[in-house]
Amino acid sequence: MNAIAQRENGGAVQRMNDNPYDHLRFQLSKRADEFKMALPAHITPEKFQRTIMTAAQSNPDILKADRATLITSCMKSAQDGLLPDGREAALVTFNTRVKDGQGKWTSVKQVQYMPMVYGLRKKILQSGEVADIQTAVVYRQEIEAGLFIYEEGTERMLRHKPNLDPTFDPSDDDIAAAYSVATLKDGTKTFEVMPRRDINKVRQASQTGALGKTDRQGNPIPPKGPWVDWFSEMARKTVMRRHSKTLPMSGDIIDMEAMDEALAARSATLAMTIEPDAPTALAPPTRDETGENFDPATGEILENGAQDEETARQLDAQTEGWQDQHEGAAAVITLEDAKAQIDACELVADVNAKAGALLGELSEEDADLLRTHAMDRIETLKAPKK
């Protein structure tokens, strides 16, 4: 990347030091109109961009990651109307394996957009149809003492009296279930209960928190990350996400939470996949050289960094769709081909993801034309159906 970046402003050329922060700020400012179209009215593009810059300052790994995945993640956050401030949503970095031009496996850092529980709750409450939503965990001792009653059937029932005895000090191993309760505006209550066995199934989908995993040599991989450090919070997060699939939310439904799993996997694959034979160029530094442990022959990660279970789901979706999406050599993409792929998208989130994946394949002039075409497609999808 050149040491000096140039941009045009009213016919004059301005120069700025091309350090990573300035370069990111410049890239975000170029997409201000796109962010404005995706963001709800109460969030200005300037506030959204400041939040992204703050996130990058708090987590410098964001600046080291593949810039295309960063921009795509920001567009997804804007589409959901959530700020990536670590509370409503987060920009999470992780390492994945791709093949370089010589067919060797190499480590590439990517960014994944992740809605948080607070952001999901915000979307639900902003629908205007839900007055309140709460989550909690239930301990085995509470069930044995009759403090938790849950029944299904024609007369569903959920009743929980938490044990507030100061001497009661259960561990995460004692958690037997988690539940979410929502109160609608008309007073109707709806709830979702997940027993420990279902929560554990979600945990096993995590690449860092899963139990009983081994590497290619058969050595055990100890679990770590949020599923180990904050199991109760992860259990509450999991049941709320499942409950959210049956609750109304403001605006477009969050892809990561309330859409069909197959559709979520499709969007994730478009947003995250890098061509095995032609990896996308990264912002400097382009590669994580910190000595991560992996098998150079297969690209298998032997020890992953900490990441949320949703990142693991997206990585699993990437792996499952890898062969179908990238079989054979990469074809040359023309502007007309790219426009046709944008026109085939039926969801705004898919337009953003597809555009993010295609921009790096085009010249700068064609990329600008594709951005305009993608914005037109988004306006068409957002227009009321006749």
C-alpha positions as CSV (number, residue, x, y, z in Angstrom):
1,M,0.0,0.0,0.0
2,N,1.4,3.5,-0.9
3,A,2.6,5.7,1.9
4,I,0.4,8.5,0.7
5,A,-3.3,8.2,-0.2
6,Q,-5.0,10.6,-2.6
7,R,-8.6,11.6,-2.9
8,E,-10.5,14.2,-4.8
9,N,-12.7,16.8,-3.2
10,G,-14.3,19.5,-5.3
11,G,-11.7,19.1,-8.0
12,A,-8.8,19.5,-5.7
13,V,-6.5,16.6,-4.7
14,Q,-5.9,16.3,-0.9
15,R,-3.2,14.1,0.6
16,M,-3.2,12.4,3.9
17,N,-0.8,10.2,5.8
18,D,-1.9,6.7,5.0
19,N,-1.7,5.1,8.4
20,P,-4.2,2.4,9.1
21,Y,-6.6,4.6,11.1
22,D,-6.7,7.4,8.4
23,H,-7.1,4.8,5.7
24,L,-10.1,3.2,7.4
25,R,-11.6,6.6,8.1
26,F,-11.2,7.5,4.4
27,Q,-12.8,4.2,3.3
28,L,-15.8,4.7,5.7
29,S,-16.3,8.3,4.5
30,K,-16.5,7.1,0.9
31,R,-19.4,4.8,1.9
32,A,-21.3,7.4,3.9
33,D,-24.1,7.4,1.4
34,E,-24.4,3.7,1.5
35,F,-24.5,3.7,5.3
36,K,-27.1,6.4,5.3
37,M,-29.4,4.3,3.1
38,A,-29.0,1.3,5.4
39,L,-29.1,3.0,8.8
40,P,-32.4,3.9,10.7
41,A,-33.2,7.6,11.0
42,H,-32.0,7.9,14.6
43,I,-28.4,6.9,13.8
44,T,-26.4,9.3,11.6
45,P,-23.6,8.0,9.4
46,E,-21.2,10.2,11.3
47,K,-22.1,8.6,14.6
48,F,-21.9,5.1,13.1
49,Q,-18.5,5.8,11.6
50,R,-17.2,7.2,14.9
51,T,-18.3,4.0,16.6
52,I,-16.4,1.9,14.1
53,M,-13.3,4.0,14.6
54,T,-13.6,3.6,18.4
55,A,-13.9,-0.2,18.0
56,A,-10.8,-0.2,15.8
57,Q,-8.9,1.8,18.4
58,S,-10.0,-0.6,21.2
59,N,-9.2,-3.7,19.1
60,P,-6.2,-3.0,16.7
61,D,-6.6,-6.5,15.2
62,I,-9.5,-5.0,13.3
63,L,-7.1,-2.9,11.3
64,K,-5.0,-5.9,10.5
65,A,-7.9,-7.9,9.1
66,D,-9.1,-8.4,5.6
67,R,-10.7,-5.0,4.8
68,A,-13.4,-6.4,2.6
69,T,-14.8,-8.5,5.5
70,L,-14.6,-5.4,7.8
71,I,-16.6,-3.2,5.4
72,T,-19.2,-6.0,4.8
73,S,-19.5,-6.5,8.6
74,C,-20.1,-2.8,9.0
75,M,-22.8,-2.8,6.3
76,K,-24.5,-5.7,8.1
77,S,-24.4,-3.8,11.4
78,A,-25.9,-0.7,9.7
79,Q,-28.6,-2.8,8.0
80,D,-29.7,-4.1,11.5
81,G,-29.6,-0.6,12.9
82,L,-27.1,-1.6,15.6
83,L,-23.9,0.2,16.7
84,P,-20.8,-2.0,16.8
85,D,-19.9,-0.6,20.2
86,G,-19.5,-4.0,22.0
87,R,-22.9,-3.6,23.6
88,E,-25.4,-3.7,20.8
89,A,-23.1,-5.5,18.4
90,A,-19.5,-6.3,18.0
91,L,-16.8,-6.6,15.3
92,V,-15.0,-9.8,16.1
93,T,-11.7,-10.8,14.5
94,F,-10.7,-14.4,14.0
95,N,-8.2,-16.4,12.0
96,T,-9.1,-18.7,9.2
97,R,-7.1,-20.8,6.7
98,V,-7.0,-20.1,2.9
99,K,-4.7,-21.3,0.1
100,D,-2.3,-18.8,-1.4
101,G,-1.3,-18.7,-5.1
102,Q,1.2,-21.5,-4.6
103,G,-1.4,-23.8,-3.0
104,K,0.0,-23.4,0.5
105,W,-2.3,-22.9,3.5
106,T,-1.8,-19.5,5.1
107,S,-3.5,-17.7,8.0
108,V,-5.8,-14.8,7.2
109,K,-7.5,-12.6,9.8
110,Q,-11.1,-11.7,9.0
111,V,-13.8,-9.6,10.7
112,Q,-17.3,-11.0,11.7
113,Y,-20.3,-8.9,12.6
114,M,-22.0,-10.2,15.7
115,P,-25.2,-8.9,17.2
116,M,-25.1,-9.0,21.0
117,V,-28.0,-9.8,23.4
118,Y,-28.6,-6.1,24.2
119,G,-28.8,-5.3,20.5
120,L,-31.2,-8.1,19.9
121,R,-33.3,-7.0,22.8
122,K,-33.3,-3.4,21.4
123,K,-34.6,-4.6,18.1
124,I,-37.3,-6.6,19.7
125,L,-38.5,-3.8,22.0
126,Q,-38.3,-1.2,19.1
127,S,-40.9,-3.3,17.2
128,G,-43.6,-1.6,19.4
129,E,-45.3,-4.9,20.1
130,V,-43.1,-6.2,22.9
131,A,-43.1,-4.4,26.2
132,D,-40.4,-6.4,28.0
133,I,-38.1,-9.4,27.6
134,Q,-36.0,-11.1,30.3
135,T,-33.8,-14.1,30.6
136,A,-32.5,-16.3,33.5
137,V,-30.8,-19.6,34.3
138,V,-32.2,-22.3,36.5
139,Y,-30.1,-24.4,38.9
140,R,-30.5,-28.1,39.6
141,Q,-30.9,-27.4,43.3
142,E,-33.9,-25.0,42.6
143,I,-35.6,-27.7,40.6
144,E,-35.1,-30.2,43.4
145,A,-36.6,-27.8,45.9
146,G,-39.6,-27.2,43.7
147,L,-38.7,-23.6,43.0
148,F,-39.0,-24.0,39.2
149,I,-42.1,-25.3,37.5
150,Y,-42.3,-25.7,33.7
151,E,-45.1,-27.5,31.9
152,E,-46.0,-27.9,28.2
153,G,-49.3,-28.9,26.7
154,T,-52.7,-27.2,26.5
155,E,-52.0,-25.0,29.5
156,R,-48.3,-24.0,29.4
157,M,-46.8,-22.9,32.6
158,L,-43.5,-21.3,33.7
159,R,-42.8,-20.3,37.3
160,H,-39.4,-19.6,38.9
161,K,-38.6,-18.5,42.4
162,P,-34.8,-17.9,42.4
163,N,-33.0,-19.1,45.5
164,L,-31.7,-15.9,47.1
165,D,-30.1,-17.5,50.1
166,P,-26.7,-15.9,50.6
167,T,-25.2,-19.3,51.4
168,F,-26.4,-20.7,48.0
169,D,-23.4,-20.7,45.8
170,P,-23.9,-23.0,42.8
171,S,-21.4,-23.6,40.0
172,D,-21.9,-23.6,36.2
173,D,-22.2,-27.4,36.4
174,D,-25.4,-27.0,38.4
175,I,-27.2,-25.0,35.6
176,A,-30.0,-27.2,34.5
177,A,-31.9,-24.9,32.1
178,A,-32.3,-21.3,30.8
179,Y,-35.4,-19.5,29.8
180,S,-36.6,-16.3,28.2
181,V,-39.9,-14.5,28.9
182,A,-41.4,-11.8,26.7
183,T,-44.4,-9.6,27.6
184,L,-46.3,-8.2,24.6
185,K,-48.1,-4.8,24.6
186,D,-51.5,-6.5,25.1
187,G,-50.2,-8.2,28.2
188,T,-49.7,-11.6,26.6
189,K,-46.7,-13.5,27.8
190,T,-44.6,-15.9,25.7
191,F,-41.6,-17.9,26.8
192,E,-38.9,-20.3,25.7
193,V,-37.1,-22.9,27.8
194,M,-33.9,-24.7,26.9
195,P,-32.8,-27.6,29.0
196,R,-29.1,-28.1,29.6
197,R,-28.8,-30.8,26.9
198,D,-29.9,-28.3,24.2
199,I,-27.6,-25.6,25.5
200,N,-24.7,-28.1,25.4
201,K,-25.5,-28.9,21.7
202,V,-25.1,-25.2,20.9
203,R,-21.9,-25.1,22.9
204,Q,-20.5,-28.1,20.9
205,A,-20.9,-26.0,17.7
206,S,-18.3,-23.6,19.1
207,Q,-14.8,-24.3,17.9
208,T,-13.3,-22.9,21.2
209,G,-15.8,-23.9,23.8
210,A,-16.7,-27.5,22.6
211,L,-15.8,-30.4,24.9
212,G,-13.9,-33.4,23.9
213,K,-12.2,-32.0,20.8
214,T,-8.8,-33.3,19.6
215,D,-6.4,-32.1,16.9
216,R,-5.2,-34.2,14.0
217,Q,-2.6,-35.9,16.1
218,G,-5.2,-36.9,18.6
219,N,-4.1,-34.5,21.3
220,P,-7.0,-33.0,23.4
221,I,-7.9,-29.4,22.8
222,P,-9.0,-27.8,26.1
223,P,-12.1,-25.7,25.8
224,K,-11.8,-22.0,26.4
225,G,-13.4,-18.7,25.7
226,P,-16.9,-17.4,26.8
227,W,-18.4,-20.8,27.2
228,V,-15.8,-21.6,29.8
229,D,-15.5,-18.1,31.5
230,W,-19.2,-17.0,31.4
231,F,-21.3,-20.1,30.8
232,S,-24.4,-18.7,32.5
233,E,-24.3,-15.6,30.3
234,M,-23.9,-17.7,27.2
235,A,-26.8,-19.9,28.2
236,R,-29.0,-16.8,28.6
237,K,-27.8,-15.5,25.3
238,T,-28.6,-18.8,23.5
239,V,-32.1,-19.1,24.8
240,M,-32.9,-15.4,23.9
241,R,-31.7,-16.0,20.4
242,R,-33.9,-19.0,20.0
243,H,-36.9,-17.1,21.5
244,S,-36.3,-14.1,19.2
245,K,-37.2,-16.2,16.2
246,T,-40.8,-16.1,17.2
247,L,-40.9,-12.5,18.3
248,P,-41.5,-9.3,16.2
249,M,-38.5,-7.1,15.6
250,S,-38.3,-3.6,14.2
251,G,-37.2,-3.2,10.6
252,D,-35.5,-6.0,8.8
253,I,-35.0,-9.2,10.8
254,I,-31.5,-9.8,12.0
255,D,-29.9,-12.4,9.7
256,M,-27.7,-13.9,12.3
257,E,-30.6,-14.4,14.8
258,A,-34.0,-14.8,13.4
259,M,-33.6,-16.1,9.8
260,D,-33.7,-19.7,8.7
261,E,-30.3,-21.4,9.4
262,A,-29.7,-22.2,5.7
263,L,-30.3,-18.5,4.7
264,A,-27.9,-17.4,7.5
265,A,-25.3,-19.8,6.3
266,R,-25.7,-18.5,2.7
267,S,-25.3,-14.9,3.8
268,A,-22.3,-15.8,6.0
269,T,-20.6,-17.7,3.1
270,L,-21.0,-14.7,0.8
271,A,-19.7,-12.3,3.4
272,M,-16.7,-14.3,4.7
273,T,-15.4,-16.7,2.0
274,I,-12.2,-15.9,0.3
275,E,-11.3,-17.6,-3.0
276,P,-8.9,-20.5,-2.1
277,D,-6.6,-19.8,-5.2
278,A,-6.8,-16.0,-5.0
279,P,-7.2,-14.7,-1.5
280,T,-8.4,-11.1,-1.1
281,A,-5.6,-8.5,-0.4
282,L,-5.4,-7.4,3.2
283,A,-4.8,-4.1,4.8
284,P,-1.3,-3.9,6.3
285,P,-0.2,-6.0,8.1
286,T,-1.6,-8.6,5.7
287,R,-1.1,-11.7,7.7
288,D,-1.0,-12.9,11.3
289,E,2.6,-14.0,11.9
290,T,2.3,-14.7,15.6
291,G,3.1,-18.4,15.4
292,E,-0.4,-19.8,15.5
293,N,-0.4,-23.6,15.7
294,F,-1.9,-25.3,12.6
295,D,-1.2,-28.2,10.3
296,P,0.5,-26.8,7.1
297,A,-0.6,-29.8,5.1
298,T,-4.3,-29.6,5.8
299,G,-4.8,-26.1,7.1
300,E,-6.5,-27.5,10.2
301,I,-6.4,-25.1,13.2
302,L,-4.9,-27.0,16.1
303,E,-5.6,-24.2,18.6
304,N,-8.0,-21.3,18.0
305,G,-8.1,-17.9,19.6
306,A,-11.1,-17.0,21.8
307,Q,-14.3,-16.3,19.8
308,D,-18.0,-16.4,20.3
309,E,-20.1,-19.4,19.4
310,E,-21.7,-17.4,16.6
311,T,-18.4,-17.0,14.9
312,A,-18.0,-20.7,15.1
313,R,-21.3,-21.2,13.4
314,Q,-20.3,-18.9,10.6
315,L,-17.0,-20.8,10.2
316,D,-18.9,-24.1,10.1
317,A,-21.2,-22.6,7.4
318,Q,-18.1,-21.5,5.5
319,T,-16.6,-25.0,5.6
320,E,-19.9,-26.7,4.5
321,G,-20.4,-24.4,1.6
322,W,-16.8,-24.1,0.6
323,Q,-16.6,-26.8,-2.1
324,D,-19.9,-25.8,-3.8
325,Q,-19.1,-22.1,-3.8
326,H,-15.5,-22.4,-5.0
327,E,-15.1,-25.5,-7.1
328,G,-12.7,-25.0,-9.9
329,A,-10.6,-22.0,-10.8
330,A,-11.9,-18.5,-10.2
331,A,-13.5,-16.9,-13.2
332,V,-13.0,-13.4,-14.3
333,I,-15.9,-11.2,-13.2
334,T,-17.2,-8.5,-15.5
335,L,-19.3,-5.5,-14.4
336,E,-22.3,-7.0,-16.2
337,D,-21.9,-10.3,-14.4
338,A,-21.6,-8.5,-11.1
339,K,-24.7,-6.5,-11.7
340,A,-26.6,-9.6,-12.6
341,Q,-25.6,-11.2,-9.3
342,I,-26.7,-8.2,-7.4
343,D,-30.1,-8.2,-9.2
344,A,-30.5,-11.9,-8.2
345,C,-30.4,-11.0,-4.5
346,E,-33.8,-10.8,-2.8
347,L,-32.7,-9.5,0.6
348,V,-30.9,-6.2,1.5
349,A,-28.4,-8.1,3.6
350,D,-27.6,-10.4,0.6
351,V,-27.0,-7.3,-1.6
352,N,-24.5,-5.9,0.9
353,A,-22.7,-9.2,1.2
354,K,-22.6,-9.9,-2.5
355,A,-21.4,-6.4,-3.3
356,G,-18.7,-6.7,-0.7
357,A,-17.5,-10.0,-2.2
358,L,-17.5,-8.6,-5.8
359,L,-15.9,-5.2,-5.3
360,G,-12.4,-6.6,-5.0
361,E,-12.8,-8.4,-8.3
362,L,-13.4,-5.2,-10.3
363,S,-11.5,-2.2,-11.4
364,E,-11.9,1.0,-9.3
365,E,-14.1,2.6,-11.9
366,D,-16.3,-0.6,-12.2
367,A,-16.4,-0.9,-8.4
368,D,-17.9,2.6,-8.1
369,L,-20.5,1.7,-10.8
370,L,-21.4,-1.5,-8.9
371,R,-21.8,0.4,-5.6
372,T,-24.3,2.7,-7.3
373,H,-26.1,-0.3,-8.8
374,A,-26.2,-2.1,-5.4
375,M,-27.7,1.1,-3.8
376,D,-30.4,1.2,-6.5
377,R,-31.1,-2.5,-5.8
378,I,-31.4,-1.8,-2.1
379,E,-33.9,1.0,-2.8
380,T,-36.0,-1.3,-4.9
381,L,-36.0,-4.0,-2.2
382,K,-37.0,-1.5,0.5
383,A,-39.8,0.0,-1.6
384,P,-43.3,-1.0,-0.5
385,K,-44.6,-4.0,-2.4
386,K,-47.6,-3.2,-4.7
